[in-house]
Amino acid sequence: MIERPIPATGEKLPVVGLGTWQTFDVGRSPAERKAQQEVLAAFVAGGGKLIDSSPMYGESERVVGDLLQAANARPRVFIATKVWTRGEAGGVHQMETSAALLHAKPIDLMQVHNLLDVATHLKTLRRWKEQGKVRYIGVTHYQVGAFDELARILRTEPVDFVQLNYSIQIRDAERSLLPLAAEREVAVIVNRPFEGGNLLQRTRGQQLPPWAAELGCTSWRQLFLKYVIAHPAVTCVIPATAKVAHLEDNLAAGTGALPDEATRRRMIALLDSFGGR
């Protein structure tokens, strides 16, 4: 799989990671976790590394942590999670709980989720990074309306990562935030590459264009992920799934040729021709 360096250190990450929102919020029995166990095994076997979670995602942290520990796979993955509460004490408690649930000490990446009480948590995270409790720190959001605040933080705070929404359909990040991240040498994790499934709905029943084969694409998922990965500022994209077939489809987007600018414009025009949004 294609890898991109984390600007702060040069450490490389495969360009396709794994999100866990909704898909890993399941119970504790082996039967309830079977699909997630299979997905994690296929993810690691397929060369994936970054797994993103959050306390906001129900049981996802516990499920990821337990399954990775059972498979002795923790050293082979890069664990990213988030702090999502108010106040210094509350943040410390939540992050310590996340580390325990994920069996991740240190946590590879801790992010301030949706910028909630961001100044307070970044202060704690800077201290934790110095102490070796986290390896990298970052901020996240999933809405275009937060881009101005994300930009302010990138300009004023020493963060290693920013997580944001970006897709072939919602391309606002291209205007200023992705160039700013590149300028500030901040790694970029992309969420919502399929716009919550909307992109896949728009293309349901539509045939892939013949020229998609030039990129090695055999599905719309791969084409849409390659659009995102092709932006040079993007470090990793994190589609979420609990289905091995979808996981393998997503991972395939991280291999082979990527579209150049002319092809990306062609991809946009093709999507626009289908109508809807």
C-alpha positions as semicolon CSV with decimal commas, in nm:
position;residue;x (nm);y (nm);z (nm)
1;M;0,000;0,000;0,000
2;I;0,107;0,357;-0,064
3;E;0,250;0,521;0,249
4;R;0,280;0,886;0,346
5;P;0,508;1,035;0,611
6;I;0,385;1,207;0,923
7;P;0,553;1,548;0,875
8;A;0,650;1,586;1,241
9;T;0,871;1,276;1,243
10;G;0,882;1,112;0,901
11;E;0,714;0,799;1,037
12;K;0,509;0,650;0,754
13;L;0,144;0,547;0,753
14;P;-0,047;0,350;0,490
15;V;-0,290;0,584;0,316
16;V;-0,603;0,379;0,396
17;G;-0,694;0,337;0,761
18;L;-1,005;0,219;0,945
19;G;-1,278;0,421;1,114
20;T;-1,495;0,267;1,386
21;W;-1,793;0,502;1,421
22;Q;-2,111;0,291;1,451
23;T;-1,947;-0,015;1,295
24;F;-1,757;-0,122;1,611
25;D;-2,021;-0,024;1,867
26;V;-2,126;-0,380;1,951
27;G;-2,159;-0,604;2,255
28;R;-1,905;-0,818;2,437
29;S;-1,987;-1,172;2,326
30;P;-1,777;-1,345;2,058
31;A;-2,083;-1,374;1,837
32;E;-2,151;-0,999;1,859
33;R;-1,789;-0,921;1,776
34;K;-1,731;-1,177;1,500
35;A;-1,763;-0,932;1,211
36;Q;-1,532;-0,681;1,378
37;Q;-1,275;-0,950;1,455
38;E;-1,272;-1,054;1,090
39;V;-1,241;-0,694;0,972
40;L;-0,947;-0,622;1,203
41;A;-0,770;-0,940;1,092
42;A;-0,820;-0,851;0,725
43;F;-0,712;-0,492;0,790
44;V;-0,381;-0,591;0,946
45;A;-0,321;-0,867;0,691
46;G;-0,394;-0,620;0,410
47;G;-0,133;-0,371;0,525
48;G;-0,357;-0,130;0,714
49;K;-0,227;0,044;1,023
50;L;-0,419;0,349;1,151
51;I;-0,738;0,270;1,345
52;D;-0,945;0,568;1,459
53;S;-1,192;0,563;1,748
54;S;-1,347;0,786;2,014
55;P;-1,527;0,769;2,351
56;M;-1,820;0,913;2,153
57;Y;-1,844;0,584;1,959
58;G;-2,007;0,373;2,229
59;E;-1,823;0,044;2,283
60;S;-1,583;0,093;1,992
61;E;-1,270;0,158;2,199
62;R;-1,330;-0,149;2,414
63;V;-1,401;-0,369;2,113
64;V;-1,091;-0,253;1,924
65;G;-0,870;-0,292;2,230
66;D;-0,996;-0,636;2,326
67;L;-0,975;-0,776;1,973
68;L;-0,628;-0,638;1,907
69;Q;-0,502;-0,775;2,237
70;A;-0,653;-1,118;2,171
71;A;-0,482;-1,128;1,831
72;N;-0,150;-0,990;1,965
73;A;-0,184;-0,727;1,694
74;R;-0,139;-0,409;1,896
75;P;0,226;-0,356;1,790
76;R;0,123;-0,369;1,422
77;V;-0,131;-0,086;1,435
78;F;-0,139;0,287;1,498
79;I;-0,412;0,373;1,750
80;A;-0,582;0,711;1,719
81;T;-0,857;0,813;1,956
82;K;-1,005;1,131;2,100
83;V;-1,097;1,330;2,408
84;W;-1,456;1,450;2,408
85;T;-1,555;1,622;2,732
86;R;-1,509;1,949;2,920
87;G;-1,256;2,040;3,185
88;E;-0,901;1,932;3,257
89;A;-0,989;1,666;3,514
90;G;-1,263;1,522;3,299
91;G;-1,030;1,511;3,001
92;V;-0,754;1,337;3,193
93;H;-0,999;1,077;3,327
94;Q;-1,146;1,012;2,985
95;M;-0,807;0,977;2,816
96;E;-0,681;0,741;3,086
97;T;-0,995;0,532;3,038
98;S;-0,938;0,526;2,661
99;A;-0,579;0,410;2,707
100;A;-0,696;0,128;2,932
101;L;-0,978;0,020;2,701
102;L;-0,752;0,023;2,397
103;H;-0,460;-0,142;2,579
104;A;-0,258;0,140;2,429
105;K;0,019;0,286;2,641
106;P;0,129;0,508;2,491
107;I;-0,159;0,609;2,269
108;D;-0,021;0,680;1,923
109;L;-0,246;0,977;1,855
110;M;-0,485;1,161;2,086
111;Q;-0,713;1,417;1,921
112;V;-0,948;1,680;2,061
113;H;-1,282;1,559;1,926
114;N;-1,486;1,823;1,742
115;L;-1,277;2,095;1,913
116;L;-1,468;2,056;2,242
117;D;-1,282;2,257;2,509
118;V;-0,986;2,251;2,275
119;A;-0,758;2,495;2,461
120;T;-0,787;2,301;2,786
121;H;-0,718;1,962;2,630
122;L;-0,431;2,077;2,410
123;K;-0,258;2,210;2,720
124;T;-0,293;1,867;2,883
125;L;-0,187;1,689;2,567
126;R;0,129;1,892;2,529
127;R;0,223;1,782;2,879
128;W;0,129;1,420;2,808
129;K;0,338;1,421;2,493
130;E;0,641;1,541;2,690
131;Q;0,575;1,262;2,942
132;G;0,549;0,997;2,672
133;K;0,182;0,914;2,736
134;V;0,091;1,003;2,378
135;R;0,310;1,006;2,071
136;Y;0,119;1,263;1,863
137;I;-0,157;1,517;1,929
138;G;-0,423;1,660;1,703
139;V;-0,767;1,813;1,654
140;T;-1,073;1,695;1,464
141;H;-1,404;1,799;1,315
142;Y;-1,645;1,662;1,058
143;Q;-1,816;1,979;0,934
144;V;-1,708;2,249;0,689
145;G;-1,838;2,510;0,930
146;A;-1,549;2,432;1,166
147;F;-1,276;2,492;0,908
148;D;-1,203;2,848;1,018
149;E;-1,143;2,732;1,375
150;L;-0,933;2,439;1,256
151;A;-0,726;2,682;1,050
152;R;-0,677;2,910;1,351
153;I;-0,548;2,617;1,555
154;L;-0,312;2,503;1,281
155;R;-0,166;2,855;1,269
156;T;-0,127;2,897;1,645
157;E;-0,089;2,554;1,810
158;P;0,187;2,292;1,772
159;V;-0,036;2,002;1,664
160;D;0,085;1,700;1,469
161;F;-0,245;1,598;1,309
162;V;-0,572;1,746;1,190
163;Q;-0,873;1,530;1,106
164;L;-1,136;1,677;0,874
165;N;-1,411;1,590;0,629
166;Y;-1,316;1,576;0,263
167;S;-1,457;1,395;-0,038
168;I;-1,506;1,427;-0,411
169;Q;-1,850;1,572;-0,329
170;I;-1,755;1,812;-0,046
171;R;-1,425;1,964;-0,156
172;D;-1,409;2,277;0,064
173;A;-1,092;2,153;0,235
174;E;-0,904;2,199;-0,094
175;R;-0,947;2,577;-0,086
176;S;-0,735;2,659;0,214
177;L;-0,725;2,398;0,490
178;L;-0,534;2,127;0,306
179;P;-0,277;2,376;0,170
180;L;-0,243;2,520;0,519
181;A;-0,184;2,177;0,670
182;A;0,090;2,117;0,413
183;E;0,244;2,456;0,488
184;R;0,237;2,396;0,863
185;E;0,364;2,038;0,821
186;V;0,059;1,883;0,987
187;A;-0,057;1,532;0,896
188;V;-0,414;1,505;0,764
189;I;-0,664;1,229;0,843
190;V;-0,976;1,239;0,627
191;N;-1,317;1,133;0,757
192;R;-1,647;1,101;0,568
193;P;-1,491;1,010;0,230
194;F;-1,825;0,863;0,118
195;E;-2,035;1,140;0,280
196;G;-2,210;0,896;0,510
197;G;-2,292;0,670;0,216
198;N;-2,447;0,945;0,006
199;L;-2,184;0,909;-0,265
200;L;-2,250;0,537;-0,296
201;Q;-2,623;0,605;-0,320
202;R;-2,565;0,856;-0,601
203;T;-2,374;0,602;-0,805
204;R;-2,591;0,299;-0,736
205;G;-2,669;0,129;-1,065
206;Q;-2,415;0,342;-1,254
207;Q;-2,137;0,172;-1,447
208;L;-1,777;0,264;-1,377
209;P;-1,624;0,453;-1,670
210;P;-1,377;0,251;-1,878
211;W;-1,093;0,488;-1,785
212;A;-1,127;0,387;-1,416
213;A;-0,933;0,075;-1,511
214;E;-0,631;0,295;-1,582
215;L;-0,623;0,364;-1,207
216;G;-0,677;-0,001;-1,121
217;C;-1,027;0,077;-0,990
218;T;-1,293;-0,193;-0,991
219;S;-1,551;-0,012;-0,776
220;W;-1,690;0,330;-0,698
221;R;-1,549;0,301;-0,346
222;Q;-1,198;0,276;-0,485
223;L;-1,250;0,564;-0,726
224;F;-1,381;0,796;-0,454
225;L;-1,103;0,702;-0,213
226;K;-0,837;0,753;-0,479
227;Y;-0,970;1,104;-0,537
228;V;-0,906;1,184;-0,169
229;I;-0,571;1,004;-0,146
230;A;-0,445;1,181;-0,457
231;H;-0,429;1,513;-0,274
232;P;-0,067;1,540;-0,159
233;A;-0,159;1,690;0,179
234;V;-0,365;1,385;0,278
235;T;-0,186;1,136;0,501
236;C;-0,460;0,880;0,561
237;V;-0,832;0,830;0,493
238;I;-1,044;0,633;0,741
239;P;-1,359;0,477;0,593
240;A;-1,553;0,280;0,855
241;T;-1,690;-0,068;0,792
242;A;-1,779;-0,394;0,962
243;K;-1,775;-0,595;0,639
244;V;-1,461;-0,768;0,515
245;A;-1,560;-0,726;0,149
246;H;-1,592;-0,350;0,192
247;L;-1,268;-0,337;0,392
248;E;-1,075;-0,517;0,120
249;D;-1,232;-0,290;-0,142
250;N;-1,122;0,015;0,056
251;L;-0,768;-0,112;0,104
252;A;-0,734;-0,172;-0,268
253;A;-0,772;0,203;-0,322
254;G;-0,437;0,249;-0,149
255;T;-0,250;0,062;-0,420
256;G;-0,162;0,137;-0,779
257;A;-0,190;0,461;-0,973
258;L;-0,349;0,778;-0,839
259;P;-0,541;1,029;-1,053
260;D;-0,364;1,341;-1,175
261;E;-0,539;1,678;-1,169
262;A;-0,693;1,634;-1,512
263;T;-0,836;1,296;-1,413
264;R;-0,966;1,434;-1,083
265;R;-1,156;1,703;-1,275
266;R;-1,290;1,430;-1,501
267;M;-1,408;1,239;-1,194
268;I;-1,590;1,546;-1,060
269;A;-1,762;1,605;-1,394
270;L;-1,874;1,244;-1,406
271;L;-2,022;1,258;-1,056
272;D;-2,198;1,587;-1,135
273;S;-2,357;1,425;-1,440
274;F;-2,544;1,184;-1,213
275;G;-2,728;1,469;-1,037
276;G;-2,827;1,479;-0,672
277;R;-2,609;1,575;-0,379
